[in-house]
């Protein structure tokens, strides 16, 4: 009878530890999300920055030229 009680007690301990660490992990993930939610990845450059590439909208390209440009540049 005592071995069943020890087994039940150890099972409850593992369940409580697992649940506690799961809740801790969940709230840790929420904290990390809130920390980086307002993080600006694409800030405007400061100083003497210049624009490197500009789009040329006026020229017409065929679908094959646009597909080849996509494969070459990934754009």
N, CA, C and O atoms as a CHARMM CRD file, in Angstrom:
* protein
*
  300
    1    1 UNK  N      0.82000  -1.19300   0.00000 PROA 1      0.00000
    2    1 UNK  CA     0.00000   0.00000   0.00000 PROA 1      0.00000
    3    1 UNK  C      0.86400   1.25700   0.00000 PROA 1      0.00000
    4    1 UNK  O      0.52000   2.25900  -0.62700 PROA 1      0.00000
    5    2 UNK  N      1.97400   1.19500   0.70000 PROA 2      0.00000
    6    2 UNK  CA     2.83700   2.36300   0.78200 PROA 2      0.00000
    7    2 UNK  C      3.47700   2.67900  -0.56900 PROA 2      0.00000
    8    2 UNK  O      3.69000   3.84900  -0.88700 PROA 2      0.00000
    9    3 UNK  N      3.78600   1.66100  -1.36400 PROA 3      0.00000
   10    3 UNK  CA     4.40500   1.91300  -2.66800 PROA 3      0.00000
   11    3 UNK  C      3.42800   2.63800  -3.60200 PROA 3      0.00000
   12    3 UNK  O      3.85900   3.46100  -4.41000 PROA 3      0.00000
   13    4 UNK  N      2.14400   2.35800  -3.51100 PROA 4      0.00000
   14    4 UNK  CA     1.15600   3.05800  -4.33200 PROA 4      0.00000
   15    4 UNK  C      1.04900   4.52400  -3.91900 PROA 4      0.00000
   16    4 UNK  O      0.89600   5.40900  -4.76000 PROA 4      0.00000
   17    5 UNK  N      1.12900   4.75600  -2.65100 PROA 5      0.00000
   18    5 UNK  CA     1.06000   6.13300  -2.15700 PROA 5      0.00000
   19    5 UNK  C      2.30600   6.92800  -2.59400 PROA 5      0.00000
   20    5 UNK  O      2.20500   8.09600  -2.97100 PROA 5      0.00000
   21    6 UNK  N      3.47000   6.28400  -2.53700 PROA 6      0.00000
   22    6 UNK  CA     4.68900   6.95200  -2.99500 PROA 6      0.00000
   23    6 UNK  C      4.62700   7.22900  -4.49000 PROA 6      0.00000
   24    6 UNK  O      5.04100   8.29500  -4.94500 PROA 6      0.00000
   25    7 UNK  N      4.11100   6.27700  -5.25100 PROA 7      0.00000
   26    7 UNK  CA     3.97000   6.44700  -6.69500 PROA 7      0.00000
   27    7 UNK  C      3.01500   7.61000  -7.01100 PROA 7      0.00000
   28    7 UNK  O      3.29400   8.42100  -7.89400 PROA 7      0.00000
   29    8 UNK  N      1.90500   7.68500  -6.29700 PROA 8      0.00000
   30    8 UNK  CA     0.94900   8.76400  -6.49700 PROA 8      0.00000
   31    8 UNK  C      1.56300  10.11200  -6.09700 PROA 8      0.00000
   32    8 UNK  O      1.37500  11.11400  -6.78800 PROA 8      0.00000
   33    9 UNK  N      2.28800  10.12900  -4.99500 PROA 9      0.00000
   34    9 UNK  CA     2.94900  11.36200  -4.53400 PROA 9      0.00000
   35    9 UNK  C      4.00100  11.83400  -5.54100 PROA 9      0.00000
   36    9 UNK  O      4.06000  13.02100  -5.86300 PROA 9      0.00000
   37   10 UNK  N      4.82100  10.92400  -6.03400 PROA 10     0.00000
   38   10 UNK  CA     5.85000  11.29100  -7.02300 PROA 10     0.00000
   39   10 UNK  C      5.22800  11.74500  -8.34500 PROA 10     0.00000
   40   10 UNK  O      5.73600  12.66000  -8.99400 PROA 10     0.00000
   41   11 UNK  N      4.14700  11.11200  -8.73100 PROA 11     0.00000
   42   11 UNK  CA     3.44500  11.51900  -9.95000 PROA 11     0.00000
   43   11 UNK  C      2.88900  12.93000  -9.79900 PROA 11     0.00000
   44   11 UNK  O      2.98700  13.73300 -10.72700 PROA 11     0.00000
   45   12 UNK  N      2.31400  13.23900  -8.65600 PROA 12     0.00000
   46   12 UNK  CA     1.79100  14.58700  -8.40300 PROA 12     0.00000
   47   12 UNK  C      2.91500  15.61500  -8.39900 PROA 12     0.00000
   48   12 UNK  O      2.73300  16.72300  -8.90400 PROA 12     0.00000
   49   13 UNK  N      4.07000  15.27500  -7.84200 PROA 13     0.00000
   50   13 UNK  CA     5.20400  16.19400  -7.84100 PROA 13     0.00000
   51   13 UNK  C      5.64100  16.51300  -9.27100 PROA 13     0.00000
   52   13 UNK  O      5.87700  17.67000  -9.61600 PROA 13     0.00000
   53   14 UNK  N      5.74300  15.47400 -10.09000 PROA 14     0.00000
   54   14 UNK  CA     6.15800  15.67900 -11.48400 PROA 14     0.00000
   55   14 UNK  C      5.12400  16.52900 -12.22200 PROA 14     0.00000
   56   14 UNK  O      5.48900  17.41300 -12.99800 PROA 14     0.00000
   57   15 UNK  N      3.83700  16.26500 -11.98400 PROA 15     0.00000
   58   15 UNK  CA     2.78800  17.03700 -12.63400 PROA 15     0.00000
   59   15 UNK  C      2.84400  18.50500 -12.22500 PROA 15     0.00000
   60   15 UNK  O      2.71300  19.38900 -13.07100 PROA 15     0.00000
   61   16 UNK  N      3.03500  18.76800 -10.94900 PROA 16     0.00000
   62   16 UNK  CA     3.09600  20.14100 -10.46600 PROA 16     0.00000
   63   16 UNK  C      4.33400  20.85100 -11.02600 PROA 16     0.00000
   64   16 UNK  O      4.24200  22.00900 -11.43300 PROA 16     0.00000
   65   17 UNK  N      5.47400  20.18400 -11.05400 PROA 17     0.00000
   66   17 UNK  CA     6.68300  20.78800 -11.62500 PROA 17     0.00000
   67   17 UNK  C      6.51600  21.06700 -13.12100 PROA 17     0.00000
   68   17 UNK  O      6.88100  22.13700 -13.60800 PROA 17     0.00000
   69   18 UNK  N      5.96600  20.10100 -13.83400 PROA 18     0.00000
   70   18 UNK  CA     5.75600  20.28300 -15.27500 PROA 18     0.00000
   71   18 UNK  C      4.81000  21.45000 -15.53700 PROA 18     0.00000
   72   18 UNK  O      5.07600  22.28200 -16.40400 PROA 18     0.00000
   73   19 UNK  N      3.72400  21.51300 -14.80500 PROA 19     0.00000
   74   19 UNK  CA     2.76100  22.60200 -14.97700 PROA 19     0.00000
   75   19 UNK  C      3.39200  23.94900 -14.62100 PROA 19     0.00000
   76   19 UNK  O      3.18400  24.93600 -15.32600 PROA 19     0.00000
   77   20 UNK  N      4.14900  23.99300 -13.54700 PROA 20     0.00000
   78   20 UNK  CA     4.80000  25.24000 -13.14500 PROA 20     0.00000
   79   20 UNK  C      5.78900  25.73000 -14.17700 PROA 20     0.00000
   80   20 UNK  O      5.80300  26.91500 -14.50800 PROA 20     0.00000
   81   21 UNK  N      6.61900  24.83600 -14.69200 PROA 21     0.00000
   82   21 UNK  CA     7.60200  25.25600 -15.69600 PROA 21     0.00000
   83   21 UNK  C      6.92900  25.62400 -17.01900 PROA 21     0.00000
   84   21 UNK  O      7.41500  26.50200 -17.73300 PROA 21     0.00000
   85   22 UNK  N      5.83200  24.97200 -17.35000 PROA 22     0.00000
   86   22 UNK  CA     5.09200  25.32600 -18.56300 PROA 22     0.00000
   87   22 UNK  C      4.51600  26.73400 -18.44600 PROA 22     0.00000
   88   22 UNK  O      4.60100  27.52000 -19.38900 PROA 22     0.00000
   89   23 UNK  N      3.93300  27.05400 -17.29900 PROA 23     0.00000
   90   23 UNK  CA     3.39000  28.39600 -17.08300 PROA 23     0.00000
   91   23 UNK  C      4.51200  29.42900 -17.07900 PROA 23     0.00000
   92   23 UNK  O      4.35300  30.51600 -17.63500 PROA 23     0.00000
   93   24 UNK  N      5.63100  29.10800 -16.46700 PROA 24     0.00000
   94   24 UNK  CA     6.78000  30.01400 -16.46400 PROA 24     0.00000
   95   24 UNK  C      7.28900  30.26700 -17.88500 PROA 24     0.00000
   96   24 UNK  O      7.59200  31.40600 -18.23900 PROA 24     0.00000
   97   25 UNK  N      7.38300  29.22800 -18.68800 PROA 25     0.00000
   98   25 UNK  CA     7.81500  29.36700 -20.07700 PROA 25     0.00000
   99   25 UNK  C      6.82000  30.22000 -20.87000 PROA 25     0.00000
  100   25 UNK  O      7.22600  31.06400 -21.67000 PROA 25     0.00000
  101   26 UNK  N      5.52100  30.00300 -20.64900 PROA 26     0.00000
  102   26 UNK  CA     4.49000  30.75700 -21.35600 PROA 26     0.00000
  103   26 UNK  C      4.59800  32.24900 -21.04500 PROA 26     0.00000
  104   26 UNK  O      4.58000  33.07400 -21.95800 PROA 26     0.00000
  105   27 UNK  N      4.70800  32.59600 -19.77400 PROA 27     0.00000
  106   27 UNK  CA     4.81500  34.00300 -19.42100 PROA 27     0.00000
  107   27 UNK  C      6.15800  34.59700 -19.84300 PROA 27     0.00000
  108   27 UNK  O      6.24600  35.79700 -20.10300 PROA 27     0.00000
  109   28 UNK  N      7.18700  33.78500 -19.91200 PROA 28     0.00000
  110   28 UNK  CA     8.46300  34.25600 -20.44900 PROA 28     0.00000
  111   28 UNK  C      8.35200  34.59700 -21.92600 PROA 28     0.00000
  112   28 UNK  O      8.91400  35.59500 -22.37800 PROA 28     0.00000
  113   29 UNK  N      7.63600  33.78100 -22.67700 PROA 29     0.00000
  114   29 UNK  CA     7.43500  34.07000 -24.09500 PROA 29     0.00000
  115   29 UNK  C      6.59500  35.32700 -24.28600 PROA 29     0.00000
  116   29 UNK  O      6.85400  36.10500 -25.20400 PROA 29     0.00000
  117   30 UNK  N      5.60500  35.53600 -23.44600 PROA 30     0.00000
  118   30 UNK  CA     4.80200  36.76400 -23.51600 PROA 30     0.00000
  119   30 UNK  C      5.68000  37.97200 -23.21400 PROA 30     0.00000
  120   30 UNK  O      5.56100  38.99900 -23.88200 PROA 30     0.00000
  121   31 UNK  N      6.55100  37.86800 -22.23200 PROA 31     0.00000
  122   31 UNK  CA     7.44400  38.97600 -21.88100 PROA 31     0.00000
  123   31 UNK  C      8.38700  39.30900 -23.04800 PROA 31     0.00000
  124   31 UNK  O      8.59200  40.48100 -23.36500 PROA 31     0.00000
  125   32 UNK  N      8.95500  38.28600 -23.68000 PROA 32     0.00000
  126   32 UNK  CA     9.85500  38.51500 -24.82000 PROA 32     0.00000
  127   32 UNK  C      9.08700  39.16400 -25.96600 PROA 32     0.00000
  128   32 UNK  O      9.60200  40.07000 -26.62100 PROA 32     0.00000
  129   33 UNK  N      7.86400  38.70900 -26.21300 PROA 33     0.00000
  130   33 UNK  CA     7.05500  39.28300 -27.29000 PROA 33     0.00000
  131   33 UNK  C      6.76700  40.75800 -27.02600 PROA 33     0.00000
  132   33 UNK  O      6.88300  41.58200 -27.93200 PROA 33     0.00000
  133   34 UNK  N      6.39900  41.09200 -25.81000 PROA 34     0.00000
  134   34 UNK  CA     6.12100  42.49600 -25.48600 PROA 34     0.00000
  135   34 UNK  C      7.38600  43.34400 -25.54000 PROA 34     0.00000
  136   34 UNK  O      7.33100  44.52700 -25.87900 PROA 34     0.00000
  137   35 UNK  N      8.52300  42.74300 -25.20800 PROA 35     0.00000
  138   35 UNK  CA     9.79400  43.47600 -25.22900 PROA 35     0.00000
  139   35 UNK  C     10.16300  43.88100 -26.65600 PROA 35     0.00000
  140   35 UNK  O     10.63600  44.99500 -26.88100 PROA 35     0.00000
  141   36 UNK  N      9.95200  42.99000 -27.61300 PROA 36     0.00000
  142   36 UNK  CA    10.35400  43.25800 -28.99200 PROA 36     0.00000
  143   36 UNK  C      9.20500  43.70000 -29.87600 PROA 36     0.00000
  144   36 UNK  O      9.39200  43.84500 -31.08400 PROA 36     0.00000
  145   37 UNK  N      8.02600  43.91900 -29.32100 PROA 37     0.00000
  146   37 UNK  CA     6.88200  44.32300 -30.12200 PROA 37     0.00000
  147   37 UNK  C      7.07500  45.72400 -30.70800 PROA 37     0.00000
  148   37 UNK  O      6.68700  45.97500 -31.84900 PROA 37     0.00000
  149   38 UNK  N      7.65500  46.61200 -29.95700 PROA 38     0.00000
  150   38 UNK  CA     7.83900  47.98400 -30.43000 PROA 38     0.00000
  151   38 UNK  C      9.23600  48.20900 -31.00200 PROA 38     0.00000
  152   38 UNK  O      9.61700  49.35500 -31.24300 PROA 38     0.00000
  153   39 UNK  N      9.99200  47.16800 -31.22100 PROA 39     0.00000
  154   39 UNK  CA    11.34200  47.28000 -31.77100 PROA 39     0.00000
  155   39 UNK  C     11.25700  47.62300 -33.25300 PROA 39     0.00000
  156   39 UNK  O     10.64700  46.88800 -34.02800 PROA 39     0.00000
  157   40 UNK  N     11.86300  48.73000 -33.64600 PROA 40     0.00000
  158   40 UNK  CA    11.82200  49.19400 -35.03600 PROA 40     0.00000
  159   40 UNK  C     12.97000  48.55700 -35.81200 PROA 40     0.00000
  160   40 UNK  O     14.13300  48.90400 -35.60900 PROA 40     0.00000
  161   41 UNK  N     12.63700  47.62400 -36.69900 PROA 41     0.00000
  162   41 UNK  CA    13.67400  46.95800 -37.47800 PROA 41     0.00000
  163   41 UNK  C     14.17900  47.82100 -38.62100 PROA 41     0.00000
  164   41 UNK  O     15.35400  47.75500 -38.98000 PROA 41     0.00000
  165   42 UNK  N     13.30300  48.62300 -39.18800 PROA 42     0.00000
  166   42 UNK  CA    13.67000  49.39300 -40.36700 PROA 42     0.00000
  167   42 UNK  C     13.62100  50.88100 -40.04800 PROA 42     0.00000
  168   42 UNK  O     12.68900  51.58000 -40.44700 PROA 42     0.00000
  169   43 UNK  N     14.60200  51.34700 -39.34700 PROA 43     0.00000
  170   43 UNK  CA    14.67400  52.76300 -39.00900 PROA 43     0.00000
  171   43 UNK  C     15.23200  53.54900 -40.19100 PROA 43     0.00000
  172   43 UNK  O     15.96300  53.01500 -41.02500 PROA 43     0.00000
  173   44 UNK  N     14.87200  54.82800 -40.24200 PROA 44     0.00000
  174   44 UNK  CA    15.41000  55.70300 -41.27500 PROA 44     0.00000
  175   44 UNK  C     16.90100  55.91700 -41.01200 PROA 44     0.00000
  176   44 UNK  O     17.30100  56.14700 -39.87100 PROA 44     0.00000
  177   45 UNK  N     17.71900  55.84200 -42.05300 PROA 45     0.00000
  178   45 UNK  CA    19.15200  56.04500 -41.83900 PROA 45     0.00000
  179   45 UNK  C     19.45200  57.48600 -41.45800 PROA 45     0.00000
  180   45 UNK  O     18.76800  58.41600 -41.88600 PROA 45     0.00000
  181   46 UNK  N     20.48000  57.64900 -40.65100 PROA 46     0.00000
  182   46 UNK  CA    20.89400  58.98200 -40.20700 PROA 46     0.00000
  183   46 UNK  C     22.23400  59.32600 -40.85000 PROA 46     0.00000
  184   46 UNK  O     23.00100  58.43600 -41.21700 PROA 46     0.00000
  185   47 UNK  N     22.50200  60.59100 -40.98100 PROA 47     0.00000
  186   47 UNK  CA    23.78900  61.01100 -41.53300 PROA 47     0.00000
  187   47 UNK  C     23.73100  61.19700 -43.03900 PROA 47     0.00000
  188   47 UNK  O     22.71400  61.63000 -43.58100 PROA 47     0.00000
  189   48 UNK  N     24.82000  60.87000 -43.70600 PROA 48     0.00000
  190   48 UNK  CA    24.94600  61.11000 -45.15100 PROA 48     0.00000
  191   48 UNK  C     24.58400  59.86100 -45.95200 PROA 48     0.00000
  192   48 UNK  O     25.31600  59.48300 -46.86600 PROA 48     0.00000
  193   49 UNK  N     23.48000  59.22600 -45.62500 PROA 49     0.00000
  194   49 UNK  CA    23.06100  58.03200 -46.34400 PROA 49     0.00000
  195   49 UNK  C     22.46300  58.42100 -47.69500 PROA 49     0.00000
  196   49 UNK  O     21.79800  59.45000 -47.81700 PROA 49     0.00000
  197   50 UNK  N     22.70600  57.58400 -48.71000 PROA 50     0.00000
  198   50 UNK  CA    22.14700  57.83500 -50.03500 PROA 50     0.00000
  199   50 UNK  C     21.32100  56.62200 -50.44900 PROA 50     0.00000
  200   50 UNK  O     21.51700  55.52000 -49.93900 PROA 50     0.00000
  201   51 UNK  N     20.39800  56.83900 -51.37700 PROA 51     0.00000
  202   51 UNK  CA    19.57300  55.74500 -51.87000 PROA 51     0.00000
  203   51 UNK  C     20.38800  54.94800 -52.88700 PROA 51     0.00000
  204   51 UNK  O     20.96200  55.52100 -53.81300 PROA 51     0.00000
  205   52 UNK  N     20.43800  53.66800 -52.72000 PROA 52     0.00000
  206   52 UNK  CA    21.29400  52.83300 -53.55200 PROA 52     0.00000
  207   52 UNK  C     20.59100  52.40800 -54.82900 PROA 52     0.00000
  208   52 UNK  O     21.21100  52.38300 -55.89200 PROA 52     0.00000
  209   53 UNK  N     19.31300  52.07500 -54.74800 PROA 53     0.00000
  210   53 UNK  CA    18.60200  51.54300 -55.89900 PROA 53     0.00000
  211   53 UNK  C     17.27900  52.27200 -56.05900 PROA 53     0.00000
  212   53 UNK  O     16.61200  52.58200 -55.07200 PROA 53     0.00000
  213   54 UNK  N     16.90600  52.54100 -57.28300 PROA 54     0.00000
  214   54 UNK  CA    15.60300  53.15200 -57.53700 PROA 54     0.00000
  215   54 UNK  C     14.86200  52.29900 -58.55500 PROA 54     0.00000
  216   54 UNK  O     15.47200  51.66100 -59.41300 PROA 54     0.00000
  217   55 UNK  N     13.55500  52.29700 -58.44800 PROA 55     0.00000
  218   55 UNK  CA    12.73000  51.52500 -59.37800 PROA 55     0.00000
  219   55 UNK  C     12.53000  52.32400 -60.65800 PROA 55     0.00000
  220   55 UNK  O     12.31100  53.53500 -60.61800 PROA 55     0.00000
  221   56 UNK  N     12.60800  51.64500 -61.77800 PROA 56     0.00000
  222   56 UNK  CA    12.34000  52.27400 -63.06500 PROA 56     0.00000
  223   56 UNK  C     10.98900  51.76600 -63.54200 PROA 56     0.00000
  224   56 UNK  O     10.88000  50.66800 -64.08900 PROA 56     0.00000
  225   57 UNK  N      9.98100  52.56400 -63.33300 PROA 57     0.00000
  226   57 UNK  CA     8.62000  52.13600 -63.63200 PROA 57     0.00000
  227   57 UNK  C      8.27000  52.38800 -65.09700 PROA 57     0.00000
  228   57 UNK  O      7.40300  51.70400 -65.64100 PROA 57     0.00000
  229   58 UNK  N      8.91500  53.34000 -65.73900 PROA 58     0.00000
  230   58 UNK  CA     8.51700  53.75800 -67.07700 PROA 58     0.00000
  231   58 UNK  C      8.82600  52.72900 -68.16000 PROA 58     0.00000
  232   58 UNK  O      8.19000  52.77000 -69.21300 PROA 58     0.00000
  233   59 UNK  N      9.75000  51.82800 -67.96100 PROA 59     0.00000
  234   59 UNK  CA    10.08100  50.89000 -69.02700 PROA 59     0.00000
  235   59 UNK  C      9.26200  49.60900 -68.88900 PROA 59     0.00000
  236   59 UNK  O      9.11300  49.07200 -67.79200 PROA 59     0.00000
  237   60 UNK  N      8.74100  49.13400 -69.99800 PROA 60     0.00000
  238   60 UNK  CA     7.92700  47.92000 -70.01800 PROA 60     0.00000
  239   60 UNK  C      8.81900  46.71400 -70.25000 PROA 60     0.00000
  240   60 UNK  O      9.68700  46.72200 -71.12400 PROA 60     0.00000
  241   61 UNK  N      8.59200  45.68000 -69.45500 PROA 61     0.00000
  242   61 UNK  CA     9.35300  44.45100 -69.60000 PROA 61     0.00000
  243   61 UNK  C      8.39000  43.30700 -69.84100 PROA 61     0.00000
  244   61 UNK  O      7.25700  43.31000 -69.35900 PROA 61     0.00000
  245   62 UNK  N      8.85900  42.33700 -70.59000 PROA 62     0.00000
  246   62 UNK  CA     8.02300  41.16100 -70.82000 PROA 62     0.00000
  247   62 UNK  C      8.03000  40.29300 -69.57100 PROA 62     0.00000
  248   62 UNK  O      8.85100  40.48100 -68.67400 PROA 62     0.00000
  249   63 UNK  N      7.12200  39.35900 -69.52400 PROA 63     0.00000
  250   63 UNK  CA     7.04200  38.49900 -68.35000 PROA 63     0.00000
  251   63 UNK  C      8.29000  37.63700 -68.22000 PROA 63     0.00000
  252   63 UNK  O      8.68900  37.28500 -67.11000 PROA 63     0.00000
  253   64 UNK  N      8.91600  37.29200 -69.36000 PROA 64     0.00000
  254   64 UNK  CA    10.13000  36.48800 -69.30400 PROA 64     0.00000
  255   64 UNK  C     11.29400  37.30000 -68.73700 PROA 64     0.00000
  256   64 UNK  O     12.08900  36.78000 -67.95500 PROA 64     0.00000
  257   65 UNK  N     11.39900  38.58000 -69.12900 PROA 65     0.00000
  258   65 UNK  CA    12.46000  39.43000 -68.58400 PROA 65     0.00000
  259   65 UNK  C     12.26500  39.65400 -67.08400 PROA 65     0.00000
  260   65 UNK  O     13.22900  39.65600 -66.31800 PROA 65     0.00000
  261   66 UNK  N     11.01300  39.84200 -66.67500 PROA 66     0.00000
  262   66 UNK  CA    10.74300  40.03400 -65.25300 PROA 66     0.00000
  263   66 UNK  C     11.04300  38.76200 -64.46300 PROA 66     0.00000
  264   66 UNK  O     11.55200  38.84000 -63.34500 PROA 66     0.00000
  265   67 UNK  N     10.73500  37.58400 -65.03000 PROA 67     0.00000
  266   67 UNK  CA    11.03200  36.32000 -64.36500 PROA 67     0.00000
  267   67 UNK  C     12.53400  36.11600 -64.23600 PROA 67     0.00000
  268   67 UNK  O     13.01100  35.67800 -63.18800 PROA 67     0.00000
  269   68 UNK  N     13.28600  36.42600 -65.28700 PROA 68     0.00000
  270   68 UNK  CA    14.73300  36.29600 -65.21900 PROA 68     0.00000
  271   68 UNK  C     15.32600  37.28400 -64.20400 PROA 68     0.00000
  272   68 UNK  O     16.25700  36.94100 -63.47500 PROA 68     0.00000
  273   69 UNK  N     14.78800  38.50500 -64.15800 PROA 69     0.00000
  274   69 UNK  CA    15.25500  39.47600 -63.17000 PROA 69     0.00000
  275   69 UNK  C     14.97800  38.97900 -61.74800 PROA 69     0.00000
  276   69 UNK  O     15.78900  39.17600 -60.84300 PROA 69     0.00000
  277   70 UNK  N     13.81200  38.32900 -61.56200 PROA 70     0.00000
  278   70 UNK  CA    13.48500  37.78800 -60.24600 PROA 70     0.00000
  279   70 UNK  C     14.47800  36.69700 -59.84700 PROA 70     0.00000
  280   70 UNK  O     14.93700  36.66200 -58.70600 PROA 70     0.00000
  281   71 UNK  N     14.80700  35.81400 -60.77800 PROA 71     0.00000
  282   71 UNK  CA    15.75400  34.74500 -60.45800 PROA 71     0.00000
  283   71 UNK  C     17.16400  35.29000 -60.21600 PROA 71     0.00000
  284   71 UNK  O     17.89000  34.76000 -59.37600 PROA 71     0.00000
  285   72 UNK  N     17.55600  36.33000 -60.93300 PROA 72     0.00000
  286   72 UNK  CA    18.88900  36.88400 -60.75600 PROA 72     0.00000
  287   72 UNK  C     19.01900  37.69900 -59.48900 PROA 72     0.00000
  288   72 UNK  O     20.00300  37.55900 -58.76200 PROA 72     0.00000
  289   73 UNK  N     18.04200  38.55100 -59.21000 PROA 73     0.00000
  290   73 UNK  CA    18.15300  39.49300 -58.09200 PROA 73     0.00000
  291   73 UNK  C     17.31400  39.11300 -56.88000 PROA 73     0.00000
  292   73 UNK  O     17.54800  39.60700 -55.77700 PROA 73     0.00000
  293   74 UNK  N     16.35300  38.25000 -57.08200 PROA 74     0.00000
  294   74 UNK  CA    15.46800  37.91600 -55.97300 PROA 74     0.00000
  295   74 UNK  C     14.47800  39.02500 -55.66400 PROA 74     0.00000
  296   74 UNK  O     13.97700  39.11200 -54.54300 PROA 74     0.00000
  297   75 UNK  N     14.19200  39.86400 -56.63100 PROA 75     0.00000
  298   75 UNK  CA    13.26300  40.98300 -56.44100 PROA 75     0.00000
  299   75 UNK  C     12.06400  40.82600 -57.32400 PROA 75     0.00000
  300   75 UNK  O     11.16800  41.67100 -57.30500 PROA 75     0.00000
